[in-house]
């Protein structure tokens, strides 16, 4: 049909998953870096990945083995248009960094593809398509990176088969400091070490912390956020995978962080702090990693409700 768009490019931000106390359900967007996807209508049915550029290039070009390609396949299986889709990816997020790179690729792809459909689908539909892509990378469907990358800001997602998404307000004075050490840690490896059960006392403690954290965000209560910002279930199991983690967390909190934990599956760490403490918190993390021979990249960002979008 004349006038319909045949090519579109979208940007999807990186994200921090879990946010310490919200394993697989809570995440926030990191808008200072992300992935771009260009999607073009083609006559040949199905999905074709034309090229992958950027900081990661050696990713599978077979759509079923690529997070963005699989997300587009899920979209085509649902929509069944009269055309196929060609994808080109520009990766801005390091591989296996714990910054939601697989999720951002999938989200950018479905947002771009949505613009070339005759009838665009809802954000909730796009979330479901991107979930199929995320499963390629991690082995299971979870949304704590996909939802913030798609919606933006701090996002709580409840449910997998019928997900419900809620953007949580973040106190405007809060900044996120994100520090990525130059080491490889796969999501599958970080999930494989987790125990299959949780002791009752830890369940109660973690539940209280999640409730207190969300309550603090809604009421702009920084003291409540600080007191609740502790993961007693997942972080203790994964800490040993990141050299210097315990000392880095301790020094970041001493430097003024409200809380500090592992971003997603790691090895990236993040901290929340006031703007006046940004530099001290960042330096604490960077210096500690340097003590273990690890160079780092770092970013600081406000946590704003701006997710994936066309560019």
C-alpha positions as CSV (number, residue, x, y, z in Angstrom):
1,X,0.0,0.0,0.0
2,X,1.5,3.4,-1.0
3,X,2.5,5.6,1.9
4,X,3.3,2.8,4.2
5,X,6.8,2.8,5.8
6,X,9.1,0.1,4.5
7,X,12.2,0.7,6.6
8,X,12.7,2.0,10.2
9,X,15.5,2.3,12.7
10,X,15.0,2.1,16.5
11,X,17.2,2.6,19.5
12,X,16.7,0.5,22.7
13,X,18.6,1.4,25.9
14,X,20.7,-0.8,28.1
15,X,19.3,-1.9,31.4
16,X,20.1,-3.1,34.9
17,X,18.1,-6.2,35.8
18,X,17.1,-7.4,39.2
19,X,18.0,-4.1,40.9
20,X,19.3,-6.2,43.8
21,X,16.0,-7.0,45.4
22,X,13.8,-7.7,42.4
23,X,15.2,-10.9,40.8
24,X,13.7,-11.3,37.3
25,X,10.9,-8.8,37.9
26,X,12.6,-5.4,38.5
27,X,14.9,-3.4,36.2
28,X,15.7,0.1,35.1
29,X,16.9,1.6,31.8
30,X,20.4,3.0,31.2
31,X,19.8,5.5,28.4
32,X,23.5,6.5,28.0
33,X,24.1,3.4,25.9
34,X,22.1,0.9,23.9
35,X,21.6,-1.0,20.6
36,X,20.1,0.1,17.3
37,X,18.2,-2.0,14.8
38,X,17.3,-1.2,11.3
39,X,14.4,-3.3,9.9
40,X,13.4,-3.4,6.2
41,X,10.5,-5.0,4.5
42,X,11.6,-7.6,1.9
43,X,9.6,-9.8,-0.5
44,X,11.2,-13.1,0.7
45,X,9.2,-14.4,3.7
46,X,10.8,-14.9,7.1
47,X,13.7,-13.1,8.8
48,X,17.1,-12.4,7.4
49,X,19.9,-10.8,9.4
50,X,22.0,-8.7,6.9
51,X,24.8,-7.6,9.2
52,X,25.9,-6.9,12.8
53,X,28.2,-3.9,13.6
54,X,29.4,-2.2,16.7
55,X,31.2,-3.3,19.9
56,X,30.0,-6.9,19.3
57,X,30.1,-8.4,15.8
58,X,30.6,-12.2,16.2
59,X,27.0,-13.0,16.9
60,X,24.9,-15.6,15.0
61,X,23.4,-14.5,11.8
62,X,20.8,-17.3,11.9
63,X,17.6,-15.7,13.2
64,X,16.7,-18.6,15.4
65,X,20.0,-18.3,17.3
66,X,20.0,-14.5,17.5
67,X,17.9,-12.7,20.2
68,X,16.8,-9.9,17.8
69,X,16.2,-12.4,15.0
70,X,14.1,-14.8,17.2
71,X,12.1,-11.8,18.4
72,X,11.2,-10.9,14.8
73,X,10.3,-14.5,14.1
74,X,7.9,-14.5,17.0
75,X,6.4,-11.3,15.6
76,X,5.9,-12.7,12.1
77,X,4.4,-15.9,13.6
78,X,1.8,-13.8,15.3
79,X,1.2,-11.1,12.6
80,X,1.7,-13.2,9.5
81,X,2.3,-10.3,7.1
82,X,2.7,-10.7,3.3
83,X,6.4,-9.8,3.5
84,X,9.5,-10.8,5.3
85,X,11.9,-8.7,7.4
86,X,15.6,-7.9,6.9
87,X,17.5,-6.8,10.0
88,X,20.8,-4.9,10.6
89,X,22.1,-4.5,14.1
90,X,24.4,-1.8,15.6
91,X,25.6,-3.1,19.0
92,X,26.4,-0.5,21.6
93,X,26.3,-2.8,24.6
94,X,29.3,-5.1,25.5
95,X,28.6,-8.8,25.3
96,X,27.7,-10.6,28.5
97,X,28.1,-7.4,30.5
98,X,25.0,-7.7,32.6
99,X,23.6,-4.6,30.9
100,X,20.8,-6.3,29.0
101,X,22.5,-6.4,25.6
102,X,20.4,-9.4,24.4
103,X,17.2,-7.7,25.5
104,X,18.1,-4.3,23.9
105,X,18.7,-6.0,20.5
106,X,15.4,-7.8,20.7
107,X,13.5,-4.7,21.8
108,X,15.2,-2.4,19.2
109,X,14.3,-5.0,16.5
110,X,10.6,-5.3,17.4
111,X,10.2,-1.5,17.8
112,X,11.7,-0.9,14.4
113,X,9.7,-3.7,12.8
114,X,6.5,-2.4,14.4
115,X,6.9,0.8,12.4
116,X,6.8,-1.1,9.1
117,X,3.8,-3.3,9.9
118,X,0.5,-2.3,8.2
119,X,-1.1,-2.2,11.6
120,X,1.3,-1.6,14.6
121,X,1.0,-3.9,17.6
122,X,0.8,-2.8,21.3
123,X,3.8,-2.4,23.6
124,X,2.6,-5.5,25.5
125,X,2.7,-7.5,22.2
126,X,6.2,-6.2,21.5
127,X,7.2,-7.2,25.0
128,X,6.0,-10.8,24.4
129,X,7.8,-11.0,21.0
130,X,11.1,-9.7,22.6
131,X,10.7,-12.3,25.4
132,X,11.2,-15.1,22.8
133,X,14.5,-13.4,21.8
134,X,15.7,-13.2,25.4
135,X,15.1,-16.9,25.9
136,X,17.8,-17.5,23.2
137,X,20.4,-15.8,25.3
138,X,19.5,-16.9,28.8
139,X,17.7,-20.2,28.4
140,X,14.5,-18.9,30.0
141,X,11.9,-16.1,29.5
142,X,12.3,-13.2,31.9
143,X,11.5,-9.6,31.5
144,X,13.6,-7.6,34.0
145,X,15.8,-6.3,31.1
146,X,13.2,-6.3,28.3
147,X,10.6,-4.3,30.1
148,X,12.8,-1.3,31.1
149,X,14.5,-1.3,27.7
150,X,11.1,-1.1,26.0
151,X,9.2,1.1,28.5
152,X,12.0,3.1,30.1
153,X,12.7,4.0,33.7
154,X,12.3,1.7,36.7
155,X,9.9,-1.0,35.7
156,X,8.2,-3.8,37.7
157,X,6.8,-6.7,35.6
158,X,4.6,-9.4,37.1
159,X,3.9,-12.6,35.3
160,X,5.3,-14.3,32.1
161,X,2.3,-15.8,30.3
162,X,0.3,-12.6,30.9
163,X,2.8,-10.0,32.0
164,X,1.6,-6.8,33.7
165,X,4.0,-3.9,33.5
166,X,4.2,-1.0,36.0
167,X,6.6,2.0,35.8
168,X,7.8,2.9,39.3
169,X,8.7,6.6,40.0
170,X,12.3,7.2,41.0
171,X,13.2,10.2,43.2
172,X,14.5,12.9,40.8
173,X,17.6,13.4,43.0
174,X,18.8,9.9,42.4
175,X,21.4,9.0,39.9
176,X,22.6,5.5,38.8
177,X,26.3,4.8,38.6
178,X,27.1,1.8,36.3
179,X,30.6,0.3,36.2
180,X,31.5,-2.5,33.8
181,X,34.8,-4.4,34.4
182,X,36.5,-5.9,31.4
183,X,35.8,-9.5,32.0
184,X,33.5,-12.2,30.6
185,X,30.6,-13.7,32.6
186,X,27.8,-15.5,30.8
187,X,24.2,-15.2,31.8
188,X,23.8,-18.9,31.7
189,X,26.8,-19.4,34.0
190,X,25.5,-16.9,36.5
191,X,22.0,-18.5,36.5
192,X,23.4,-22.1,36.7
193,X,25.0,-21.5,40.2
194,X,21.8,-20.4,41.8
195,X,20.1,-22.7,44.4
196,X,16.7,-24.0,43.6
197,X,15.2,-23.0,47.0
198,X,15.3,-20.2,49.5
199,X,15.2,-20.4,53.3
200,X,12.1,-18.9,55.0
201,X,14.0,-16.2,56.9
202,X,15.7,-15.0,53.6
203,X,12.3,-15.1,51.8
204,X,10.8,-12.8,54.4
205,X,13.8,-10.5,54.5
206,X,14.0,-10.2,50.7
207,X,10.2,-9.7,50.4
208,X,10.4,-6.9,53.0
209,X,13.3,-5.3,51.2
210,X,11.4,-5.3,47.9
211,X,8.3,-3.8,49.4
212,X,10.3,-1.2,51.3
213,X,12.3,-0.2,48.2
214,X,9.2,0.2,46.0
215,X,7.5,2.1,48.8
216,X,10.5,4.4,49.2
217,X,10.5,5.1,45.4
218,X,6.8,6.1,45.5
219,X,7.1,8.3,48.6
220,X,10.5,9.8,47.8
221,X,11.8,8.3,51.0
222,X,15.6,8.0,50.5
223,X,16.1,6.5,53.9
224,X,13.7,3.7,53.2
225,X,15.4,3.1,49.8
226,X,18.8,2.9,51.6
227,X,17.6,0.5,54.3
228,X,15.8,-1.8,51.8
229,X,18.5,-1.8,49.1
230,X,20.0,-5.2,50.1
231,X,19.8,-8.5,48.2
232,X,20.0,-11.4,50.7
233,X,19.2,-14.2,48.2
234,X,20.9,-13.9,44.8
235,X,23.8,-11.5,45.4
236,X,25.5,-13.7,48.0
237,X,25.6,-16.6,45.5
238,X,26.9,-14.6,42.6
239,X,29.4,-12.3,44.5
240,X,32.2,-14.8,44.1
241,X,32.0,-14.6,40.3
242,X,33.1,-10.9,40.4
243,X,36.6,-10.2,41.7
244,X,36.6,-7.6,44.5
245,X,32.8,-7.4,44.6
246,X,32.4,-7.3,48.4
247,X,35.0,-4.6,48.9
248,X,33.7,-2.6,45.9
249,X,30.2,-2.6,47.3
250,X,31.5,-1.6,50.8
251,X,33.5,1.3,49.5
252,X,30.7,2.5,47.2
253,X,28.3,2.6,50.2
254,X,31.0,4.4,52.3
255,X,31.3,6.9,49.5
256,X,27.6,7.8,49.7
257,X,25.7,5.2,47.7
258,X,22.1,4.4,48.7
259,X,22.7,0.9,47.6
260,X,25.1,-1.1,45.4
261,X,24.7,-4.5,43.7
262,X,25.3,-6.6,40.6
263,X,23.7,-5.5,37.4
264,X,21.7,-8.4,36.1
265,X,23.9,-11.5,36.0
266,X,27.0,-9.4,36.2
267,X,29.9,-8.6,36.0
268,X,28.7,-5.0,35.8
269,X,28.0,-3.4,39.2
270,X,25.6,-0.4,39.8
271,X,24.9,2.0,42.6
272,X,22.2,4.5,43.3
273,X,23.3,7.7,44.9
274,X,22.6,11.4,45.0
275,X,24.1,13.6,42.3
276,X,26.5,15.1,44.8
277,X,28.0,11.6,45.4
278,X,28.3,10.5,41.8
279,X,32.1,11.0,41.4
280,X,33.0,9.5,44.7
281,X,30.8,6.4,44.2
282,X,32.1,5.9,40.7
283,X,35.7,6.2,41.8
284,X,35.2,3.7,44.6
285,X,34.1,1.1,42.2
286,X,36.6,1.9,39.5
287,X,39.6,1.8,41.9
288,X,38.5,-1.5,43.5
289,X,38.3,-3.2,40.1
290,X,41.7,-1.8,39.2
291,X,43.1,-3.4,42.4
292,X,42.2,-6.7,40.7
293,X,43.7,-5.8,37.4
294,X,40.4,-5.0,35.7
295,X,40.0,-2.0,33.5
296,X,36.4,-0.5,33.4
297,X,33.9,1.5,31.4
298,X,31.4,3.6,33.4
299,X,28.3,5.6,32.9
300,X,26.1,7.8,35.1
301,X,22.5,8.4,34.3
302,X,19.3,9.8,35.7
303,X,16.6,7.1,35.7
304,X,14.0,8.6,33.4
305,X,10.9,6.9,31.8
306,X,12.2,7.0,28.3
307,X,12.4,3.6,26.6
308,X,13.0,2.3,23.1
309,X,12.1,4.7,20.3
310,X,12.4,5.3,16.5
311,X,15.4,7.4,15.4
